[in-house]
Amino acid sequence: MRLKKPEHEPEIPTSSMADIAFLLIIFFMVTAVFSATKGLDFKLPQDEDNKAPEQEEAVFIKVNPDSSVLVDCKPMYPEDILGYLQPKLTRDAEKPVILYTDAYAPYQAMITVYDALAVATVEEHGFKVKNISVPTQTEVAEYIELFGVNPFETRCEG
């Protein structure tokens, strides 16, 4: 005599498994202790020096369409620029130098000024020009679009 095979396979009822898992999650969330006061401890420097740091503006060099050069709104020859920069860059070696060239200025005039800045060495001049910024015409146009004024053109007018 052969046994009859049951019509369905025996299975473990899991219909309430999701309910039990959900209840366990709720239980652990309610009983867990959260510490809201913990964080990172920062040791900030003491306010010993109340003197505000002296802040100097960048050195502004403009090359005009006629190849003339203005350094901080003063006419200057390219070979005289390093003598003007020496006291400023000896005091603050990271001082930015902005070299703005007018859109109609000859390219060679800007290269002459850039070369005059690049030849400065610590051994010969006592300083090196480390931070030369040359704004492109696109950057100037974007600035004008945003603020309505060319900051390099109005700098020496007032």
ZAMARGU-4260 file (C-alpha; in steps of 0.2 Angstrom, whole numbers, plus 5000, padded with zeros to 4 digits):
<rodrens>
0) 5000/5000/5000 | 5006/5017/4995 | 5004/5033/5004 | 4995/5046/4995 | 5005/5062/4992
5) 4997/5077/5000 | 4990/5090/4988 | 5000/5105/4995 | 5017/5106/5001 | 5018/5110/5020
10) 5024/5128/5023 | 5028/5139/5037 | 5015/5153/5039 | 5024/5169/5036 | 5009/5181/5034
15) 5012/5189/5051 | 5031/5191/5049 | 5030/5208/5042 | 5019/5213/5057 | 5031/5206/5069
20) 5046/5215/5061 | 5037/5231/5061 | 5033/5229/5079 | 5051/5225/5083 | 5057/5241/5074
25) 5045/5252/5083 | 5050/5244/5100 | 5069/5247/5097 | 5066/5265/5091 | 5056/5269/5107
30) 5068/5261/5119 | 5084/5267/5111 | 5093/5282/5119 | 5098/5295/5107 | 5111/5308/5113
35) 5107/5325/5106 | 5121/5334/5116 | 5136/5324/5108 | 5146/5333/5095 | 5163/5338/5090
40) 5173/5348/5102 | 5183/5362/5094 | 5197/5371/5103 | 5196/5389/5096 | 5211/5401/5098
45) 5210/5413/5112 | 5206/5431/5107 | 5223/5438/5112 | 5226/5450/5099 | 5212/5463/5097
50) 5221/5473/5083 | 5212/5470/5067 | 5224/5464/5053 | 5230/5477/5041 | 5222/5473/5024
55) 5229/5480/5008 | 5221/5479/4991 | 5229/5470/4977 | 5241/5479/4966 | 5232/5484/4950
60) 5241/5485/4933 | 5232/5491/4918 | 5238/5490/4900 | 5229/5504/4889 | 5226/5503/4871
65) 5240/5515/4867 | 5252/5502/4876 | 5254/5514/4891 | 5254/5506/4908 | 5245/5512/4924
70) 5251/5504/4941 | 5239/5508/4955 | 5232/5522/4943 | 5250/5529/4941 | 5258/5530/4924
75) 5274/5519/4924 | 5286/5510/4912 | 5286/5491/4913 | 5304/5491/4919 | 5299/5502/4933
80) 5286/5491/4940 | 5297/5480/4950 | 5304/5495/4960 | 5286/5500/4964 | 5281/5482/4969
85) 5297/5479/4980 | 5291/5487/4996 | 5273/5480/4994 | 5278/5462/4990 | 5293/5461/5003
90) 5280/5465/5016 | 5267/5453/5009 | 5273/5440/4997 | 5256/5433/4993 | 5249/5450/4988
95) 5239/5448/4972 | 5244/5457/4957 | 5230/5460/4944 | 5236/5463/4927 | 5221/5470/4917
100) 5223/5473/4898 | 5211/5483/4889 | 5202/5474/4875 | 5210/5485/4862 | 5228/5485/4869
105) 5241/5476/4859 | 5245/5459/4865 | 5263/5462/4865 | 5261/5476/4878 | 5253/5464/4890
110) 5267/5451/4887 | 5280/5465/4891 | 5272/5469/4907 | 5270/5450/4912 | 5288/5447/4908
115) 5293/5461/4918 | 5284/5453/4933 | 5290/5436/4930 | 5308/5440/4930 | 5308/5445/4948
120) 5318/5433/4959 | 5321/5433/4978 | 5340/5433/4975 | 5341/5448/4964 | 5326/5458/4969
125) 5322/5452/4987 | 5304/5446/4982 | 5295/5435/4969 | 5278/5439/4961 | 5269/5424/4966
130) 5251/5429/4963 | 5247/5436/4946 | 5229/5437/4940 | 5225/5440/4922 | 5206/5442/4920
135) 5200/5437/4903 | 5189/5448/4892 | 5175/5434/4895 | 5177/5436/4914 | 5176/5455/4913
140) 5160/5454/4901 | 5152/5442/4914 | 5156/5454/4928 | 5149/5469/4918 | 5133/5458/4914
145) 5131/5454/4933 | 5135/5471/4941 | 5133/5483/4926 | 5150/5491/4928 | 5168/5486/4923
150) 5178/5487/4939 | 5194/5489/4930 | 5188/5504/4920 | 5181/5514/4935 | 5195/5510/4947
155) 5206/5524/4942 | 5192/5537/4938 | 5188/5542/4956
</rodrens>
